């Protein structure tokens, strides 16, 4: 990685950490703020949370093409301004229509920023450094969210609405800081993709837009994997899994908070240890292993509801479930996003990132809805079985996907190693003088009895 690319990447990562820090101030408290502090009720609070996802679904289909046409920097800056206005609007507005509109602006802004940042990271990294770059982003995101949530919990007071306004103002300020940092980044002129720094696909294929993407069977399989992964893990944290832990395992809200903290702690503490273990292995097999880890996690969660004699064991099982999810997330961070980048034609990086973000948002919208409905119906046994099957499907689909990937896409460390080997002269290579002599014609000795 050149010095310029490294400096640009550091700026992007710092800005990402600051925005995650600001986001952490409000994420855990938005529902309480809308329903109780503003007195708009739980129904309006639910609509506000749903608006985040719906707004993202509206803007993501168009975001990728704009990124590829205009570049990721201006798109990301516009997204940060939109998100900041939405955050500040949530803090200052008191009526239902304005709160919902502000939530839409915030959701749309964040949705625009995410694929733009991912594209910037791709442009500022190479195949050899991309896994570490995305792992660092994931680490900083979780660290920022955790610290922001911790400080937000110390500052907030439901008896004083001004304390919530302060939280949303901090979030808005951090989005603007992110935009200012991004605006100063000097991006390279073209992304570095593929095993040797060249584009993975030919440029003419980039003109096909969504048709090209849908005809890319490997990308379609990655998208299916992404949907199942976000549906079966992230989409259940605040709905089905929480309900199962409280209603079936009978843990206290405090213990549930400890479980969520365990998830973040595993990501923060283990991310770079996990990175060293997975970056030298085939991506498809790493994803398949994540499916097995999450299968164990859901089985442990199910077992926690069957342990009636020891409440401490049941609580430990739920905490272990969240910790296992964190381990799987740490394995996916340096794997899936770099794979999406390496699948993309050089001029469609933004569209591929946006398409994957769109699939993620769909899963995050449907996951809580399905989990909440099954929890409301008391179908917890069927709920655990469904998610165990989803986790096993991740493993099976990942192994099948591996057959469609090129060696450079599935094992980029081997491609990078071959580039290094090619760039180092072999000891037995002839010197330039020897090469010239070897190229000179040599008169062969022709026997006197040979035919003319």
C-alpha positions as CSV (number, residue, x, y, z in Angstrom):
1,X,0.0,0.0,0.0
2,X,1.4,3.4,-0.9
3,X,1.8,6.1,1.7
4,X,-1.0,8.2,0.1
5,X,-3.4,5.2,0.2
6,X,-2.5,4.5,3.8
7,X,-3.0,8.1,4.9
8,X,-6.4,8.2,3.1
9,X,-7.5,4.9,4.7
10,X,-6.5,6.1,8.2
11,X,-8.6,9.2,7.8
12,X,-11.6,7.1,6.7
13,X,-11.2,4.8,9.6
14,X,-10.9,7.6,12.1
15,X,-14.0,9.3,10.7
16,X,-15.9,6.0,10.8
17,X,-15.0,5.5,14.5
18,X,-16.2,8.9,15.4
19,X,-19.5,8.5,13.6
20,X,-20.1,5.1,15.3
21,X,-19.3,6.8,18.6
22,X,-22.0,9.4,18.0
23,X,-24.4,6.8,16.7
24,X,-23.9,4.8,20.0
25,X,-25.3,7.7,22.0
26,X,-28.8,7.3,20.5
27,X,-29.3,3.7,19.2
28,X,-30.2,2.2,22.5
29,X,-32.5,5.0,23.6
30,X,-34.5,6.0,20.4
31,X,-37.5,3.8,21.3
32,X,-37.7,5.1,24.9
33,X,-37.2,8.7,23.7
34,X,-40.1,8.6,21.1
35,X,-42.5,6.6,23.1
36,X,-42.0,7.9,26.7
37,X,-40.1,11.2,26.6
38,X,-41.9,12.7,23.7
39,X,-45.1,10.9,24.8
40,X,-45.9,9.7,21.3
41,X,-46.5,6.1,22.3
42,X,-45.0,2.7,21.5
43,X,-46.8,2.5,18.1
44,X,-45.2,5.7,16.8
45,X,-41.8,4.5,18.2
46,X,-42.2,1.3,16.2
47,X,-43.0,3.3,13.1
48,X,-39.9,5.4,13.6
49,X,-37.7,2.3,13.9
50,X,-39.3,0.8,10.8
51,X,-38.8,4.1,8.9
52,X,-35.1,3.7,9.3
53,X,-35.2,0.4,7.3
54,X,-37.7,1.6,4.7
55,X,-35.8,4.8,3.9
56,X,-32.7,2.7,3.3
57,X,-34.6,0.4,0.9
58,X,-35.7,3.5,-1.1
59,X,-32.2,5.0,-1.6
60,X,-29.9,2.0,-1.9
61,X,-31.0,0.8,-5.3
62,X,-29.8,4.2,-6.7
63,X,-26.8,4.9,-4.5
64,X,-24.4,2.5,-6.1
65,X,-24.7,3.9,-9.6
66,X,-24.2,7.4,-8.3
67,X,-21.1,6.3,-6.4
68,X,-19.7,4.7,-9.5
69,X,-20.5,7.8,-11.6
70,X,-19.6,10.6,-9.2
71,X,-17.1,8.9,-6.9
72,X,-17.7,7.8,-3.3
73,X,-16.4,11.0,-1.6
74,X,-19.2,13.5,-2.6
75,X,-21.9,10.8,-2.1
76,X,-20.6,10.1,1.4
77,X,-20.4,13.8,2.3
78,X,-24.1,14.3,1.2
79,X,-25.0,11.2,3.2
80,X,-23.4,12.6,6.4
81,X,-25.2,15.9,6.0
82,X,-28.6,14.1,5.5
83,X,-28.0,11.9,8.5
84,X,-26.9,14.8,10.7
85,X,-30.1,16.7,9.8
86,X,-32.2,13.7,10.6
87,X,-30.5,13.2,13.9
88,X,-30.9,16.8,14.9
89,X,-34.5,16.7,13.7
90,X,-35.3,13.7,16.0
91,X,-33.9,15.6,18.9
92,X,-35.8,18.8,18.3
93,X,-39.1,17.7,16.9
94,X,-42.1,16.8,19.1
95,X,-44.9,15.9,16.6
96,X,-45.4,12.5,15.1
97,X,-45.1,13.5,11.4
98,X,-41.8,15.5,12.0
99,X,-40.3,12.7,14.0
100,X,-41.1,10.1,11.3
101,X,-39.7,12.4,8.6
102,X,-36.5,13.0,10.6
103,X,-36.1,9.2,11.1
104,X,-36.4,8.8,7.3
105,X,-33.7,11.4,6.7
106,X,-31.4,9.7,9.3
107,X,-32.0,6.2,7.9
108,X,-31.5,7.4,4.3
109,X,-28.3,9.2,5.2
110,X,-26.8,6.3,7.0
111,X,-27.8,4.0,4.1
112,X,-26.0,6.3,1.6
113,X,-22.9,6.6,3.8
114,X,-22.3,2.9,4.3
115,X,-21.7,1.7,0.7
116,X,-19.8,4.9,0.0
117,X,-17.4,4.3,2.9
118,X,-17.0,0.6,1.8
119,X,-16.1,1.8,-1.7
120,X,-13.6,4.2,-0.3
121,X,-12.0,1.4,1.7
122,X,-11.8,-0.7,-1.5
123,X,-10.2,2.1,-3.4
124,X,-7.6,2.7,-0.6
125,X,-6.6,-1.0,-0.2
126,X,-5.2,-3.9,-2.2
127,X,-6.1,-7.5,-2.2
128,X,-3.3,-8.1,0.4
129,X,-4.6,-5.4,2.8
130,X,-8.3,-5.4,2.2
131,X,-9.3,-8.0,4.8
132,X,-7.4,-6.1,7.5
133,X,-8.9,-2.8,6.4
134,X,-12.5,-4.1,6.7
135,X,-11.7,-5.9,10.0
136,X,-10.4,-2.6,11.4
137,X,-13.5,-0.8,10.3
138,X,-15.7,-3.4,12.0
139,X,-13.6,-3.2,15.1
140,X,-13.8,0.6,15.3
141,X,-17.5,0.5,14.6
142,X,-18.2,-1.8,17.5
143,X,-15.8,0.0,19.8
144,X,-17.4,3.4,19.0
145,X,-20.9,2.1,19.4
146,X,-20.0,0.5,22.7
147,X,-18.4,3.6,24.1
148,X,-21.1,5.9,22.8
149,X,-23.8,3.7,24.4
150,X,-22.0,3.6,27.7
151,X,-21.5,7.4,27.8
152,X,-25.1,7.9,26.6
153,X,-26.4,5.8,29.4
154,X,-24.6,8.0,31.9
155,X,-25.9,11.2,30.4
156,X,-29.5,10.3,29.6
157,X,-32.4,10.9,32.1
158,X,-36.0,10.2,31.1
159,X,-37.2,12.9,33.5
160,X,-35.2,15.6,31.5
161,X,-36.0,15.7,27.8
162,X,-33.0,18.1,27.3
163,X,-30.7,15.2,28.0
164,X,-32.0,13.3,25.0
165,X,-31.6,16.5,22.8
166,X,-28.0,16.5,23.9
167,X,-27.5,12.9,22.7
168,X,-29.0,13.6,19.3
169,X,-26.9,16.8,19.0
170,X,-23.8,14.8,19.7
171,X,-24.7,12.3,17.1
172,X,-25.4,15.0,14.5
173,X,-22.1,16.6,15.3
174,X,-20.2,13.3,14.8
175,X,-21.9,12.8,11.4
176,X,-20.7,16.3,10.3
177,X,-17.2,15.5,11.6
178,X,-17.2,12.4,9.5
179,X,-18.3,14.4,6.4
180,X,-15.5,16.9,7.1
181,X,-12.9,14.2,7.4
182,X,-14.1,12.4,4.2
183,X,-14.0,15.7,2.3
184,X,-10.3,16.0,3.0
185,X,-9.4,12.5,1.7
186,X,-7.5,12.3,-1.5
187,X,-8.7,9.2,-3.2
188,X,-6.6,7.2,-5.8
189,X,-8.0,7.4,-9.3
190,X,-9.0,3.8,-9.6
191,X,-9.7,0.9,-7.2
192,X,-7.1,-1.9,-6.8
193,X,-8.9,-5.1,-7.4
194,X,-7.9,-8.7,-8.1
195,X,-5.0,-10.8,-7.2
196,X,-2.4,-8.7,-8.8
197,X,-3.9,-5.2,-8.4
198,X,-5.7,-5.3,-11.7
199,X,-9.4,-5.3,-12.2
200,X,-11.0,-8.6,-11.6
201,X,-13.5,-8.2,-14.5
202,X,-13.1,-6.4,-17.8
203,X,-14.3,-2.9,-18.0
204,X,-17.0,-3.3,-20.7
205,X,-19.0,-5.6,-18.4
206,X,-19.5,-2.7,-16.0
207,X,-21.9,-1.0,-18.3
208,X,-24.6,-3.6,-17.6
209,X,-25.7,-2.2,-14.3
210,X,-28.1,-4.4,-12.3
211,X,-28.4,-6.9,-15.2
212,X,-24.7,-7.6,-14.9
213,X,-24.9,-8.0,-11.2
214,X,-27.9,-10.4,-11.3
215,X,-26.1,-12.5,-14.0
216,X,-23.1,-12.8,-11.7
217,X,-24.0,-16.2,-10.0
218,X,-21.2,-15.8,-7.4
219,X,-22.5,-12.4,-6.3
220,X,-26.1,-13.7,-6.2
221,X,-24.9,-16.5,-3.9
222,X,-23.0,-14.0,-1.7
223,X,-26.2,-11.9,-1.5
224,X,-28.3,-14.9,-0.5
225,X,-25.7,-15.7,2.1
226,X,-25.7,-12.1,3.3
227,X,-29.5,-12.2,3.7
228,X,-29.6,-15.4,5.7
229,X,-26.7,-14.2,7.9
230,X,-28.2,-10.9,8.8
231,X,-31.7,-12.5,9.2
232,X,-30.4,-15.2,11.5
233,X,-28.0,-13.1,13.6
234,X,-28.3,-9.3,13.6
235,X,-32.0,-9.4,12.8
236,X,-32.7,-11.3,16.0
237,X,-30.7,-9.4,18.6
238,X,-33.5,-6.9,19.5
239,X,-36.5,-9.1,18.8
240,X,-36.7,-12.9,18.9
241,X,-33.5,-13.7,20.8
242,X,-34.2,-11.0,23.5
243,X,-37.8,-12.2,23.9
244,X,-36.6,-15.8,24.2
245,X,-34.0,-14.9,26.8
246,X,-36.6,-13.0,28.9
247,X,-39.7,-15.2,28.4
248,X,-38.2,-18.7,28.2
249,X,-34.8,-18.5,29.9
250,X,-36.2,-16.0,32.4
251,X,-33.1,-13.8,32.7
252,X,-33.3,-10.3,34.0
253,X,-32.8,-7.2,31.8
254,X,-29.5,-6.6,33.6
255,X,-28.3,-10.1,32.6
256,X,-29.5,-9.4,29.0
257,X,-27.4,-6.2,29.0
258,X,-24.4,-8.3,30.2
259,X,-25.0,-10.7,27.3
260,X,-25.1,-7.8,24.8
261,X,-21.9,-6.5,26.3
262,X,-20.3,-9.9,25.9
263,X,-21.1,-9.8,22.2
264,X,-19.3,-6.5,21.8
265,X,-16.4,-7.6,24.1
266,X,-15.7,-10.7,22.0
267,X,-15.6,-8.6,18.8
268,X,-13.3,-5.9,20.3
269,X,-11.0,-8.3,22.1
270,X,-10.8,-11.1,19.5
271,X,-11.1,-9.2,16.1
272,X,-7.4,-9.1,15.2
273,X,-6.6,-12.5,16.7
274,X,-9.4,-14.0,14.5
275,X,-8.1,-11.9,11.6
276,X,-4.7,-13.7,11.8
277,X,-6.4,-17.0,11.8
278,X,-8.8,-16.5,8.9
279,X,-6.9,-14.3,6.4
280,X,-4.8,-17.2,5.3
281,X,-7.7,-19.4,4.7
282,X,-10.3,-19.8,1.9
283,X,-13.1,-17.3,2.4
284,X,-15.9,-19.8,1.5
285,X,-14.7,-22.2,4.3
286,X,-14.4,-19.4,6.8
287,X,-18.1,-18.4,6.1
288,X,-19.1,-22.1,6.3
289,X,-17.4,-22.3,9.7
290,X,-19.4,-19.2,10.8
291,X,-22.5,-21.1,10.0
292,X,-21.4,-24.0,12.3
293,X,-20.5,-21.5,15.1
294,X,-23.9,-19.9,14.9
295,X,-25.6,-23.4,14.8
296,X,-23.9,-24.1,18.1
297,X,-25.0,-20.7,19.4
298,X,-28.7,-21.3,18.6
299,X,-28.5,-24.8,20.1
300,X,-27.0,-23.4,23.3
301,X,-29.8,-20.8,23.4
302,X,-32.4,-23.5,23.0
303,X,-30.8,-25.5,25.8
304,X,-30.9,-22.5,28.1
305,X,-34.7,-22.7,28.0
306,X,-34.6,-26.4,29.1
307,X,-32.4,-25.8,32.1
308,X,-34.9,-25.4,34.9
309,X,-32.8,-26.5,37.9
310,X,-30.0,-24.0,37.7
311,X,-30.8,-20.4,36.7
312,X,-27.1,-19.5,36.7
313,X,-26.4,-22.1,34.0
314,X,-29.3,-20.8,31.9
315,X,-28.0,-17.2,32.2
316,X,-24.4,-18.4,31.3
317,X,-25.8,-20.2,28.2
318,X,-27.5,-17.0,26.9
319,X,-24.3,-15.0,27.5
320,X,-22.4,-17.7,25.7
321,X,-24.9,-17.5,22.8
322,X,-24.2,-13.7,22.4
323,X,-20.5,-14.3,22.7
324,X,-20.5,-17.0,20.0
325,X,-22.4,-14.6,17.7
326,X,-19.7,-12.1,18.3
327,X,-17.0,-14.6,17.3
328,X,-18.9,-15.3,14.1
329,X,-19.2,-11.6,13.4
330,X,-15.4,-11.2,13.9
331,X,-14.8,-14.0,11.3
332,X,-17.1,-12.4,8.8
333,X,-15.7,-8.8,9.0
334,X,-12.5,-9.6,7.1
335,X,-14.2,-12.0,4.7
336,X,-17.5,-11.0,3.2
337,X,-17.0,-7.3,2.4
338,X,-13.6,-7.9,0.7
339,X,-15.2,-10.8,-1.2
340,X,-17.9,-8.5,-2.5
341,X,-15.2,-6.0,-3.6
342,X,-13.2,-8.7,-5.4
343,X,-16.3,-9.9,-7.3
344,X,-17.1,-6.4,-8.6
345,X,-16.0,-5.1,-12.0
346,X,-13.7,-2.1,-11.5
347,X,-16.4,0.4,-12.4
348,X,-19.2,-1.3,-10.4
349,X,-17.7,-1.4,-7.0
350,X,-20.3,1.1,-5.7
351,X,-23.2,-0.9,-7.2
352,X,-22.0,-4.2,-5.7
353,X,-21.5,-2.6,-2.3
354,X,-24.9,-1.0,-2.5
355,X,-26.6,-4.2,-3.6
356,X,-25.1,-6.1,-0.6
357,X,-26.2,-3.2,1.7
358,X,-29.7,-3.5,0.2
359,X,-29.8,-7.2,1.0
360,X,-28.6,-6.5,4.5
361,X,-31.4,-3.9,5.1
362,X,-34.0,-6.3,3.8
363,X,-32.8,-9.0,6.3
364,X,-32.7,-6.4,9.1
365,X,-36.3,-5.4,8.3
366,X,-37.7,-8.9,8.0
367,X,-35.6,-10.5,10.8
368,X,-37.1,-8.6,13.7
369,X,-40.6,-8.8,12.2
370,X,-40.5,-12.6,11.9
371,X,-38.8,-13.0,15.3
372,X,-41.3,-10.7,17.0
373,X,-44.3,-12.5,15.4
374,X,-43.0,-16.0,16.5
375,X,-42.2,-14.7,20.0
376,X,-45.6,-13.1,20.2
377,X,-47.2,-16.5,19.3
378,X,-45.1,-18.3,21.8
379,X,-43.6,-20.5,19.1
380,X,-40.1,-20.6,20.6
381,X,-39.4,-24.2,19.8
382,X,-40.1,-23.6,16.1
383,X,-38.1,-20.3,16.3
384,X,-34.9,-22.1,17.5
385,X,-35.3,-24.9,14.9
386,X,-35.8,-22.3,12.1
387,X,-32.6,-20.4,13.1
388,X,-30.6,-23.6,13.5
389,X,-31.6,-24.6,9.9
390,X,-30.7,-21.1,8.7
391,X,-27.2,-21.4,10.2
392,X,-26.7,-24.8,8.6
393,X,-27.9,-23.3,5.3
394,X,-25.1,-20.7,5.6
395,X,-22.5,-23.5,5.8
396,X,-23.9,-25.5,2.9
397,X,-24.4,-22.4,0.7
398,X,-20.9,-21.1,1.4
399,X,-19.3,-24.4,0.4
400,X,-21.3,-24.4,-2.9
401,X,-20.4,-20.8,-3.5
402,X,-16.7,-21.6,-3.2
403,X,-17.0,-23.7,-6.4
404,X,-17.9,-20.6,-8.3
405,X,-15.1,-18.4,-7.0
406,X,-11.7,-18.1,-8.7
407,X,-8.7,-18.9,-6.6
408,X,-7.9,-15.2,-6.3
409,X,-11.4,-14.5,-5.0
410,X,-11.6,-17.4,-2.6
411,X,-7.9,-17.4,-1.5
412,X,-6.5,-13.9,-2.1
413,X,-3.5,-14.6,0.2
414,X,-2.3,-17.2,-2.4
415,X,-2.7,-14.7,-5.2
416,X,-0.8,-12.1,-3.3
417,X,2.0,-14.5,-2.6
418,X,2.3,-15.4,-6.3
419,X,2.6,-11.7,-7.1
420,X,5.4,-11.4,-4.6
421,X,7.2,-14.4,-6.0
422,X,6.9,-13.1,-9.5
423,X,8.4,-9.8,-8.5
424,X,11.5,-11.4,-6.9
425,X,14.1,-12.6,-9.4
426,X,15.1,-16.2,-9.0
427,X,18.6,-17.0,-8.1
428,X,19.1,-19.3,-11.1
429,X,17.8,-16.6,-13.6
430,X,20.5,-15.7,-16.2
431,X,22.2,-12.3,-16.1
432,X,21.5,-10.0,-19.0
433,X,24.9,-10.9,-20.6
434,X,24.2,-14.6,-20.3
435,X,20.7,-14.0,-21.8
436,X,22.3,-12.3,-24.8
437,X,24.8,-15.1,-25.3
438,X,22.1,-17.7,-25.0
439,X,20.0,-16.0,-27.7
440,X,22.9,-16.0,-30.2
441,X,22.6,-18.6,-33.0
442,X,24.8,-21.6,-32.6
443,X,25.9,-23.6,-35.7
444,X,25.1,-27.2,-35.2
445,X,27.6,-29.8,-36.2
446,X,26.1,-31.7,-39.2
447,X,27.4,-35.2,-39.9
448,X,29.0,-35.6,-43.3
449,X,26.7,-38.5,-44.2
450,X,23.5,-36.6,-43.5
451,X,21.1,-36.0,-46.3
452,X,21.2,-32.6,-48.1
